[in-house]
Amino acid sequence: MTEIQSKTTPARENKMGTMPVPRLLISMSLPMMISMLVQALYNIVDSMFVAKLNEDALTAVSLAFPIQTLMIAIASGTGVGINALLSRSLGEKNYEGADMAARNGLFLSILSCILFAVIGGFGSHLFFAMQTDNQTIVTYGTQYLSIITICSAGIFLQITFERLMQSTGKTIYNMITQGTGAIINIILDPVLIFGLFGFPRLEVAGAALATVIGQIVAVLMSLYFNIRKNTEISISLKGFRPHPRTIAVIYEVGVPSIIMQAIGSVMTFGMNRILLMFSSTAAAVFGVYFKLQSFIFMPVFGLNNGMIPVIAFNYGARNRKRIVQTIKLSVLIAVIIMLFGLAVFQLLPGFLLANLFDASEHMLAIGVPALRIISLSFLFAGYCIIVGSVFQALGNGVYSLTVSAARQLFVILPVAYIFAKVFGLSMVWWSIPIAEIVSLALSTLLLKRIYRLKLKDL
């Protein structure tokens, strides 16, 4: 064992293995929840400024969302695998395994951004041409998506470096990096979109450039913090060779998570196609919903990010009591957050659409009932999100995949299509609350099973 490892082991055990769970979970999660809220802010700011151009620009950004979701799915899913393996290795005091997880995870993120740069460079125009014959939307969308994908190193490396910090309990630095990147994006959005202070007016392309510049700055900061502050692990790639067994273990947990989140991309693409049968405004409303709901869901995802290493560490240390306590507290916090979101969506949908997105009367007529109906799913979503992450932390990502596939592919899309054909646009939105009820039932059944198989006898 190295000198550094000897010095840091007690601190790791004291925090992850013995600190009272409520204080540990809050200390791990709160910085990530705050940074995720800032992330949600700059996601929505993009669309707010783009909406001031025209509705076609807003629709273009909305239609690009499935590809952005896919990139985040691959980056975050791989990060879940890295996080679970690294935290478990530290819990088992396997420091060599922790370093292997970090280095191979970084290697995988580099491969992913190269892949998306190629796909985006050659396929962005085709992606939009498949969805609409509105040439303004196609032009705007191609510009936006090309920049986002060709410069995807920002999102992939940022998420990977953040997961490395989470795995060792240093989430405070992620709040700093994400917050800085978000603030840069928010500042640059109006400057590059509308051509302020002598900059050229780039419109939708300016929104994309603002996003990737913010991400790249966050990557550079994350790299610095990992090298200087994250002494429990080494990310040096000097003499690095890919380790097939480590990669296999990362993807054993990560691939189900990737597929689970990628299913969301497929669902969004499918819903956009269904909604475009009625109008581009309906698709724009769906895109606006995703921007707005990120304010509610992002804090829950931040809670997840703090919860996963706590559960993974204590599973490696075989401490069932702390695992169960962490799960119960996480579910309680998530449900409270989602109930707050439900209240906002029920009481203020018109205010949100009109004041944030310059919604026309036509968009308001579609959007107000849509937001109220969709937000009913919040009643169940907090619990389901937490339980899905519990599956991942315990190495059963396939359970999360099963629930996600059932919810989004086998309920939302078929029900939405049938309702669209039989009842019209107003009923399409009900597919989402119906799917969340199915998710609730499946999540509960699988949670009971994993408790019996993995936790009961610890």
N, C-alpha and C positions, 0 to 999 in steps of 0.2 A: 504494500500500500504506500502511496506517495505521501510526502509531508503534507501537501495541501489536503489530500483526502483525510488524513488523520485529524487535521485541525477542523475540518468542516463536518465530519460525521456526527458529533454530538449535537451541533446546531440543527442539523437536518432532523435528527431523531426527536429533539426537544420540540421542534415546531410541528412536524407532520405526524409524529407518533404520540405526543403527550400534551400539546397545547389544547385547552378546552375547545371542543368542536365548534361551538358558536363563534368564538373569537377567531379561531383558525379559518373557518369558512369565510367570515366577513373580511378578514385581512387578506385572504387569497383572492376573493371575488370582487370586493368593492373597487379596487383600482381598474380591474377589467370591465366592470359594469359601467364605470364612468367613461373609460376610453371607448367602449362600445357605443355609449350614448353620443359621444362626440363623433364617432364614425357614422352613426345614423344621421347626425346633423348634416355632415357634409354630403352624404348620399342624397338627402332631400334637397339640399341647397342647389346641387347640380340641376335637378328637375325644376326647381323654382325659377332659376334664372333662364333655363331653356324654354320654359313655358311662356316667358315674356317675349320670346321671338315669335312663336305661333304654335298652334295646336299640332301641326305636322311635325315640328321639331320635338315636342313632348312625346308624341306617338313613336317617333324614331328611337328615342332613348328608351322608351318602354319596351319596344320590340327587341332591343339589344340585350335586355335584362337576362334572358335565358343563357346566353353565352357567358355573361359576367357571372351568373350563378354557377355555371359549370366550372369556370376557373376557380372560384371560391370553393366549390365542392371538392375539387382535386387537391387544392392547397390545404384546406381545413381537414379533409379526410386523412390525408397523409400526416398532417400535424397531430391528429388524434392518435394515430398509430405510433408516432414518435413519442408523444407525450405519455401514453400508457406504458410503452416499453421502458422509456427512460425512468419514469417515476417508480415503476416496479423494480427496475434494476437497482435504483438507489435504496429502495425499501429492503431489498435483499442484500445490500452492501456489495453489489456487483459493479464496481466502478468502471472496469474495462467494458462491460456490456453497455453502461450508460454512455460512454464516449463513442462506442460503435454506433449506437442508436442516433446520436447527434450528428455524426459525420455522414452516415449513410442517408439520413433524412435530408441534410443539406444537398447532397448529391442528387437525390430524387427531385428536389424542388428546382434545381438548375435544368435538369432534363425536361421538366414540365413546361418551364417558360420557353424553352427552345421550341417545343412542340406547338405551343399556342401561337408563337410568333409566325411560324410557317402557315398554320391553319388560317389565322386571321389575315395574313398578307394576301393569301390567294382565294379565300372563301367568303370574305365579308359581303361583297356585292351579291353573290349568289344567295347568301342567307336571307337578305332582305327582299331580293327579287322573288324568292319562293313564297313570301308572305303577302306582298301587296304589289299592285301595278301603279301606285302613286309614286311618280318619279321624284317628287320632292322628299318624301319619306325615305325612299331608297338611297338618294344622294346623301341626305343627312346621316342616315343610319350607317352607311358604308364608311363615311369619314370617321364617325364616332368609334365604331367597332374596330376598324383597322388600327387606330392609335392605341386603344385599350389592349388589344391582343399583342401587337408587335412589341409593345413596351410592358409586357406582362411580368417581367422580372420583378417589378415593384411589388405586385400583390403576392407572388409566390414566395419570394425571399422574406418579405415582411412577416407573413403568417408563420413561416418556418422559424425564424428567429424568435418571434413572440412565443411560440410553443416551447422552445428551449428554455426561455426564461420562466414560463409557467411551471415547467416540470420540476424546477428547483425552488419554486416558491417566491421568485422575485418579480411578481406581477406589477409592482409599482413602476418599474421601468417601461413596461408595455403601455401604461397610461401616458407616460411622457412621450414615447415615440408616436403612438397613435394620435394623441392630442396635437402634437406638432404637425404631423402630416395633414391632419384634418383642417387645422387652422390655415395652413398654407393653401390648401385646396379652396377653402372658403374665400380667402383673399383674392386668389388668382381667377376664380370663376368669373366675376363681372368684368375684370380687367381684360381677360382673353376672349370672352364671349362677345362683349360689346366694343372692344377696342379702346379702352380708357388709357389715359396717360401716355399717349403716343404709340401704344401697341396696336398691331393690326386687328381688325374686327374678324374673328375666326368663327363666331357663332357656335354651332354644335361641336366642331373640332376643338374649339377653345375649352369647352367643358371637359372633353377627354384629356387634353393636355394638362389642365389644372389637376385632374385626378392623378395622372401618372407622376407628375412632378412631386405632388404631396407624398405619394407612395415611395418614391425613390429616396426622398429625404428621410422618411421613416426607416427605410432599409439601412441607410448609412448609420443612423443613430442606433438602431438595433444591433448592428454588427459591432459597433464600439462597445455597447453595454455588455454584449455576450463575451467579448474578449477581455474587458477590464473588470467586470463585476461578477460574471457567472463562473466562478472559479471551480465549482464542483465538476464541471465537464470541460472537455477540450474540443474545439471545433476546427482545429488546424487540419487542413487537407494535404499538408506536406507528406509525400510518400503514400497518399491514400490509395487504396484499392477497394472497389465495391465488395461488400461482404454479403454473398447471396443469402446466408441464413438470417442475418439481421434484417435485410430487405424483406425477406419472406415473412418474418414476424411482424414487422411494421405494417405490411399490407394485409396480414391476416386480420388485424383489427381495422386497418385503414380502408381497405377496399370496400367492405360493407358500408362504412361511413361515406366513402366517395360515391358509391352507387346510390345510397340513400339520399344524399344531397343532390346528386345529378338527376335523380328522379324528379326533384323539384324543378330542375331546368326543363325536363321533358314535359312536366305538367304545365308549366308556364307557357311553353311554346304551343302546346295543345290548346290551352285556354285562349291564348291569343287568336289562334285560328278559328275557334268557335265564335269568339266575340267579334272578329272581323266579318263574320257572316251578317252581322247587324250594322256595325259602323266602326270606323277607326276611333271614334270617340269612346266607344265601349272598351276597346283595348287600352286606350289612354287611361281610362278610369281604373282598370285593373293594375296598370303600372303605377299609378298614383297610390293605390291602396298599398302596394308593396313598399313604397317609399315611406308612407305614413306608419304602417304597422312596424317598421323597423325600429321606431322609437320605443315600442312596447317590447318587441321580441329581443332586441339587442341586449338590454340589461339581463334578460334571462339567459341568453347565450354567454354573457360575461360570467354569470353565476355558474353556468356549466363549466366554463374554462377553469374556474377556481375549484370546483367540486371534483373534477375528474382526477387530478393528481392526488388529492386527499384520499379518495377511494382506492385508487391504484396503489398508492404507497401502503395504506393500511391493509389492503388485500395481500400484498407481498409480505407484510409483517404479521399477517393472520390475526387481525384484530377486528372481529365481527361487530363488537359493540360500537366502535367508532364509525364503522361503515354504515350501520343502520341509522345511527344518530345523524350522520351527514346527509343521508338520503331524506330523512323526514324533515329536517330543517330546510333543505333545498326546495323540496316540494312546497312547503308552507310559504317561503319567500316568493317563489315563482307564481303561485296562485294569487297572492296579494298583488303582485305587479300586473298580472293579466286582468284582474278585476278592475284595477284603475284604468287600464287601457279600454276595457269594455265601456266604462262610464264615459270616457272621452269620446269614443266613436258613436255612442248612442246619442249624446247630448249636443255634440258640436260638428257633425259632418259637413253641414253647409258652410260653416265658418272656415273650416280647414280647407275645403276645396276652393272657395272664393278668394280667400285672403292669401293662401300660399301658392295657388296655381292659376290664378286669374281665370277660374272656370267660367265658361259661357253658361247661358241658361240651359242649353241642351246638355252640357256636361253635368250640371247640377241636377237636372231631372233624372239622369241615369245614376249619378254618383252618390247622392244622398241615401236613397234606399239601399244601394249596393253596400256602402260602408256599414250601415246598420245591420244588414243581414249577415254579412261576412263576419263581423266582429262578435257575433254570438258564439263563434267557434272558440273565442278566447276563454270561455268558461272551462274548457277542457284542455286547452293547448299547453298551459304551464306545466301541469302534471305530466303530460305526455312527453314534453321536451326533456324534462329532468330524467324520467324513467329511461328514455332512449339513451341518454348519456351514461346512465348507470350501466346499461348493457355494454357500452363501449369500454368503460373503465375496467370492467371485469373480464374483458376479452371476448365478449359475446356480441360483437358488432352485427352478426347476422340477424339477431333478434330485432335490432333497430331497423335493419334493412327490410325485414318482413313487415313490420308495422308501417314503414314509410311507403313501401310498394303497395300495400293494401289500401292505404289512405289515398294516395295521389294517383295511382294508375288504375286501380280496380274500383275506386269509388268516385273520386272527383271528376275525372274525365268522362267516364261513361254516363254518370248521372247528369253532368253539365250538358253533354251532347243530347241526351234524351229530353231533358227539360227544355233545351233550346228549340228542338224540333217540335215538341208537343205544346209547350206553354209559352215560349217566347223568352226574351231577354230577362225580364224581371225575375224569373224563376231560376235562371242559371246560377245566381249567387248562392242559392241554398245548398248547392252541392258541397260547399266547403264546411259549413256546420255539420252536415250529415256525415261527411268523411271523418270529422274530428271525433264524433261519437264512436264510430268504428275503431278509431285509433285508441280511444280510451279503453274500450273493452279488451282489445288485443294486448295493449301495454300491461294492463293489470294481470292478465293470465300469464304472460311471459315473465313478469316480475316475480310472481309467486313461484314459478318454475325455477328461475335462476336462484332464488333464495334457498329453495329446497336442495338444489344440486351443488351450489358453490358456497353459500354462506352459513347455512344451518349448523354444519359440523365443524366450523372453524374453531 
